[in-house]
Amino acid sequence: MLSKPHRLRKTKDFLTVYQQGRRHNSAVLSLRVYQRPYSEGNIPPIRIGISVSQKVSKHAVVRNRLKRQLRAACSQLLPQMKAGRDIVLVVRPTALKCSYQQFLQQLKQLFTQAEILHGH
């Protein structure tokens, strides 16, 4: 579970990431990253939002399960991430066939591609 400071919740914040963020794609997920402006010494925490549309599944139970799996995978990778960014993960319909380990692998690949993980 992501703690409150690490959640992207407001519609305004989601729109900012969609409009101004860089996009990175995989077969299962689409990642958008927005570098928030900040002053030296006051780096804001990384915030993550997850979007699962009804195109993925008409059943809320399925969409919520996907969100829980992604939140758990993100919280596992959180200590390795660089601060000061807003991230929106958009789930694609092919994600229905993925396990937790596949989500973790896809997230590591996308975060490395987007240069969010330390050391990459």
PyRosetta script that sets phi, psi and omega in degrees:
from pyrosetta import init, pose_from_sequence

init()
pose = pose_from_sequence("MLSKPHRLRKTKDFLTVYQQGRRHNSAVLSLRVYQRPYSEGNIPPIRIGISVSQKVSKHAVVRNRLKRQLRAACSQLLPQMKAGRDIVLVVRPTALKCSYQQFLQQLKQLFTQAEILHGH")
pose.set_psi(1, 135.5)
pose.set_omega(1, 177.3)
pose.set_phi(2, -82.8)
pose.set_psi(2, 135.2)
pose.set_omega(2, 177.8)
pose.set_phi(3, -72.9)
pose.set_psi(3, 163.1)
pose.set_omega(3, -174.4)
pose.set_phi(4, -53.2)
pose.set_psi(4, -44.2)
pose.set_omega(4, -178.9)
pose.set_phi(5, -65.7)
pose.set_psi(5, -16.0)
pose.set_omega(5, -177.7)
pose.set_phi(6, -100.5)
pose.set_psi(6, 9.0)
pose.set_omega(6, 179.6)
pose.set_phi(7, -102.1)
pose.set_psi(7, 137.3)
pose.set_omega(7, 173.5)
pose.set_phi(8, -97.6)
pose.set_psi(8, 116.6)
pose.set_omega(8, -170.0)
pose.set_phi(9, -123.3)
pose.set_psi(9, -32.3)
pose.set_omega(9, -172.5)
pose.set_phi(10, -82.6)
pose.set_psi(10, 142.4)
pose.set_omega(10, 178.9)
pose.set_phi(11, -58.2)
pose.set_psi(11, -39.4)
pose.set_omega(11, 179.4)
pose.set_phi(12, -59.5)
pose.set_psi(12, -40.9)
pose.set_omega(12, 179.6)
pose.set_phi(13, -68.2)
pose.set_psi(13, -41.2)
pose.set_omega(13, 177.1)
pose.set_phi(14, -61.0)
pose.set_psi(14, -44.7)
pose.set_omega(14, -179.6)
pose.set_phi(15, -62.7)
pose.set_psi(15, -39.7)
pose.set_omega(15, 177.6)
pose.set_phi(16, -60.2)
pose.set_psi(16, -44.3)
pose.set_omega(16, -179.9)
pose.set_phi(17, -65.7)
pose.set_psi(17, -43.1)
pose.set_omega(17, 179.5)
pose.set_phi(18, -62.4)
pose.set_psi(18, -40.8)
pose.set_omega(18, -174.5)
pose.set_phi(19, -81.1)
pose.set_psi(19, -38.0)
pose.set_omega(19, -171.7)
pose.set_phi(20, -112.5)
pose.set_psi(20, -7.0)
pose.set_omega(20, -176.2)
pose.set_phi(21, -82.8)
pose.set_psi(21, 158.9)
pose.set_omega(21, 174.4)
pose.set_phi(22, -85.3)
pose.set_psi(22, 146.7)
pose.set_omega(22, -175.8)
pose.set_phi(23, -109.8)
pose.set_psi(23, 138.8)
pose.set_omega(23, 175.1)
pose.set_phi(24, -136.0)
pose.set_psi(24, 136.3)
pose.set_omega(24, -173.5)
pose.set_phi(25, -123.2)
pose.set_psi(25, 152.1)
pose.set_omega(25, 168.1)
pose.set_phi(26, -136.2)
pose.set_psi(26, -177.9)
pose.set_omega(26, -178.4)
pose.set_phi(27, -68.9)
pose.set_psi(27, -26.3)
pose.set_omega(27, -173.6)
pose.set_phi(28, -106.2)
pose.set_psi(28, -33.8)
pose.set_omega(28, -173.3)
pose.set_phi(29, -131.0)
pose.set_psi(29, 154.5)
pose.set_omega(29, 169.5)
pose.set_phi(30, -120.3)
pose.set_psi(30, 131.6)
pose.set_omega(30, -175.7)
pose.set_phi(31, -115.9)
pose.set_psi(31, 133.3)
pose.set_omega(31, 173.0)
pose.set_phi(32, -122.4)
pose.set_psi(32, 133.1)
pose.set_omega(32, -176.1)
pose.set_phi(33, -126.1)
pose.set_psi(33, 131.6)
pose.set_omega(33, 177.1)
pose.set_phi(34, -125.7)
pose.set_psi(34, 123.7)
pose.set_omega(34, 176.9)
pose.set_phi(35, -82.5)
pose.set_psi(35, 113.2)
pose.set_omega(35, 179.9)
pose.set_phi(36, -75.4)
pose.set_psi(36, 140.5)
pose.set_omega(36, 175.3)
pose.set_phi(37, -70.6)
pose.set_psi(37, 141.8)
pose.set_omega(37, 178.7)
pose.set_phi(38, -154.8)
pose.set_psi(38, 160.2)
pose.set_omega(38, 178.2)
pose.set_phi(39, -91.3)
pose.set_psi(39, 158.5)
pose.set_omega(39, -179.1)
pose.set_phi(40, -61.4)
pose.set_psi(40, 133.0)
pose.set_omega(40, 178.9)
pose.set_phi(41, 87.9)
pose.set_psi(41, -9.7)
pose.set_omega(41, -179.5)
pose.set_phi(42, -125.9)
pose.set_psi(42, 67.3)
pose.set_omega(42, -177.7)
pose.set_phi(43, -84.8)
pose.set_psi(43, 121.1)
pose.set_omega(43, 179.7)
pose.set_phi(44, -73.6)
pose.set_psi(44, 154.6)
pose.set_omega(44, -179.8)
pose.set_phi(45, -69.5)
pose.set_psi(45, 160.9)
pose.set_omega(45, 175.6)
pose.set_phi(46, -72.9)
pose.set_psi(46, 139.4)
pose.set_omega(46, 179.1)
pose.set_phi(47, -123.1)
pose.set_psi(47, 137.6)
pose.set_omega(47, -176.0)
pose.set_phi(48, -125.2)
pose.set_psi(48, 132.8)
pose.set_omega(48, 174.2)
pose.set_phi(49, -123.3)
pose.set_psi(49, 147.2)
pose.set_omega(49, -178.1)
pose.set_phi(50, -124.6)
pose.set_psi(50, 131.7)
pose.set_omega(50, -179.3)
pose.set_phi(51, -121.5)
pose.set_psi(51, 121.2)
pose.set_omega(51, 176.6)
pose.set_phi(52, -126.3)
pose.set_psi(52, 110.7)
pose.set_omega(52, -176.3)
pose.set_phi(53, -83.3)
pose.set_psi(53, 170.6)
pose.set_omega(53, 178.5)
pose.set_phi(54, -73.0)
pose.set_psi(54, -9.7)
pose.set_omega(54, 174.0)
pose.set_phi(55, -68.3)
pose.set_psi(55, -27.9)
pose.set_omega(55, 178.8)
pose.set_phi(56, -70.9)
pose.set_psi(56, -48.2)
pose.set_omega(56, 177.4)
pose.set_phi(57, -158.7)
pose.set_psi(57, 142.5)
pose.set_omega(57, 177.9)
pose.set_phi(58, -78.4)
pose.set_psi(58, -14.6)
pose.set_omega(58, -175.4)
pose.set_phi(59, -94.3)
pose.set_psi(59, 123.1)
pose.set_omega(59, -179.2)
pose.set_phi(60, -61.8)
pose.set_psi(60, -32.6)
pose.set_omega(60, 179.9)
pose.set_phi(61, -60.1)
pose.set_psi(61, -42.6)
pose.set_omega(61, -178.8)
pose.set_phi(62, -69.0)
pose.set_psi(62, -45.2)
pose.set_omega(62, -179.8)
pose.set_phi(63, -62.3)
pose.set_psi(63, -41.7)
pose.set_omega(63, 179.9)
pose.set_phi(64, -67.3)
pose.set_psi(64, -35.6)
pose.set_omega(64, 176.9)
pose.set_phi(65, -63.6)
pose.set_psi(65, -42.3)
pose.set_omega(65, 177.5)
pose.set_phi(66, -61.7)
pose.set_psi(66, -42.2)
pose.set_omega(66, 178.6)
pose.set_phi(67, -63.1)
pose.set_psi(67, -42.8)
pose.set_omega(67, 179.6)
pose.set_phi(68, -62.6)
pose.set_psi(68, -42.7)
pose.set_omega(68, 179.0)
pose.set_phi(69, -63.0)
pose.set_psi(69, -43.2)
pose.set_omega(69, -179.9)
pose.set_phi(70, -67.7)
pose.set_psi(70, -39.4)
pose.set_omega(70, 177.0)
pose.set_phi(71, -61.5)
pose.set_psi(71, -42.0)
pose.set_omega(71, 179.6)
pose.set_phi(72, -64.7)
pose.set_psi(72, -42.3)
pose.set_omega(72, 179.2)
pose.set_phi(73, -65.3)
pose.set_psi(73, -41.1)
pose.set_omega(73, 179.2)
pose.set_phi(74, -66.0)
pose.set_psi(74, -40.1)
pose.set_omega(74, -179.5)
pose.set_phi(75, -66.9)
pose.set_psi(75, -29.0)
pose.set_omega(75, 177.0)
pose.set_phi(76, -70.4)
pose.set_psi(76, -34.3)
pose.set_omega(76, -179.4)
pose.set_phi(77, -89.1)
pose.set_psi(77, -9.8)
pose.set_omega(77, -174.0)
pose.set_phi(78, -54.7)
pose.set_psi(78, -43.2)
pose.set_omega(78, -179.6)
pose.set_phi(79, -62.9)
pose.set_psi(79, -21.1)
pose.set_omega(79, -178.1)
pose.set_phi(80, -91.4)
pose.set_psi(80, -5.9)
pose.set_omega(80, -174.3)
pose.set_phi(81, -88.9)
pose.set_psi(81, 150.0)
pose.set_omega(81, 175.1)
pose.set_phi(82, -79.3)
pose.set_psi(82, 140.1)
pose.set_omega(82, -177.0)
pose.set_phi(83, -79.8)
pose.set_psi(83, 169.2)
pose.set_omega(83, 173.3)
pose.set_phi(84, 88.5)
pose.set_psi(84, 14.7)
pose.set_omega(84, -178.7)
pose.set_phi(85, -122.8)
pose.set_psi(85, 150.4)
pose.set_omega(85, 170.4)
pose.set_phi(86, -107.9)
pose.set_psi(86, 133.9)
pose.set_omega(86, -176.8)
pose.set_phi(87, -127.4)
pose.set_psi(87, 135.5)
pose.set_omega(87, 171.9)
pose.set_phi(88, -121.0)
pose.set_psi(88, 125.5)
pose.set_omega(88, 175.8)
pose.set_phi(89, -101.8)
pose.set_psi(89, 122.4)
pose.set_omega(89, 177.5)
pose.set_phi(90, -107.4)
pose.set_psi(90, 123.3)
pose.set_omega(90, -176.3)
pose.set_phi(91, -88.1)
pose.set_psi(91, 136.7)
pose.set_omega(91, 178.3)
pose.set_phi(92, -100.8)
pose.set_psi(92, 159.3)
pose.set_omega(92, -177.8)
pose.set_phi(93, -58.2)
pose.set_psi(93, -25.4)
pose.set_omega(93, 179.0)
pose.set_phi(94, -68.3)
pose.set_psi(94, -11.8)
pose.set_omega(94, -179.0)
pose.set_phi(95, -70.1)
pose.set_psi(95, -16.0)
pose.set_omega(95, -179.5)
pose.set_phi(96, -61.2)
pose.set_psi(96, -26.0)
pose.set_omega(96, -176.9)
pose.set_phi(97, -92.5)
pose.set_psi(97, -1.2)
pose.set_omega(97, -174.3)
pose.set_phi(98, -87.5)
pose.set_psi(98, 146.0)
pose.set_omega(98, 172.9)
pose.set_phi(99, -95.1)
pose.set_psi(99, 175.9)
pose.set_omega(99, 179.2)
pose.set_phi(100, -60.6)
pose.set_psi(100, -42.4)
pose.set_omega(100, -179.1)
pose.set_phi(101, -63.3)
pose.set_psi(101, -37.2)
pose.set_omega(101, 178.0)
pose.set_phi(102, -68.0)
pose.set_psi(102, -39.0)
pose.set_omega(102, 175.7)
pose.set_phi(103, -61.1)
pose.set_psi(103, -44.1)
pose.set_omega(103, -179.5)
pose.set_phi(104, -61.6)
pose.set_psi(104, -43.2)
pose.set_omega(104, 179.1)
pose.set_phi(105, -65.3)
pose.set_psi(105, -43.7)
pose.set_omega(105, 179.5)
pose.set_phi(106, -64.1)
pose.set_psi(106, -41.1)
pose.set_omega(106, 179.5)
pose.set_phi(107, -65.1)
pose.set_psi(107, -44.0)
pose.set_omega(107, 177.9)
pose.set_phi(108, -59.2)
pose.set_psi(108, -42.7)
pose.set_omega(108, 179.9)
pose.set_phi(109, -63.7)
pose.set_psi(109, -46.5)
pose.set_omega(109, -179.8)
pose.set_phi(110, -66.8)
pose.set_psi(110, -41.8)
pose.set_omega(110, -179.8)
pose.set_phi(111, -66.3)
pose.set_psi(111, -35.6)
pose.set_omega(111, 176.4)
pose.set_phi(112, -66.9)
pose.set_psi(112, -43.3)
pose.set_omega(112, 178.7)
pose.set_phi(113, -61.5)
pose.set_psi(113, -37.6)
pose.set_omega(113, -179.4)
pose.set_phi(114, -86.7)
pose.set_psi(114, 0.2)
pose.set_omega(114, 179.1)
pose.set_phi(115, 59.6)
pose.set_psi(115, 44.9)
pose.set_omega(115, 179.5)
pose.set_phi(116, -97.3)
pose.set_psi(116, -32.6)
pose.set_omega(116, -178.8)
pose.set_phi(117, -77.0)
pose.set_psi(117, 144.1)
pose.set_omega(117, 176.2)
pose.set_phi(118, -63.4)
pose.set_psi(118, 140.7)
pose.set_omega(118, 178.0)
pose.set_phi(119, 84.7)
pose.set_psi(119, 5.0)
pose.set_omega(119, 179.6)
pose.set_phi(120, -125.6)
pose.dump_pdb("model.pdb")
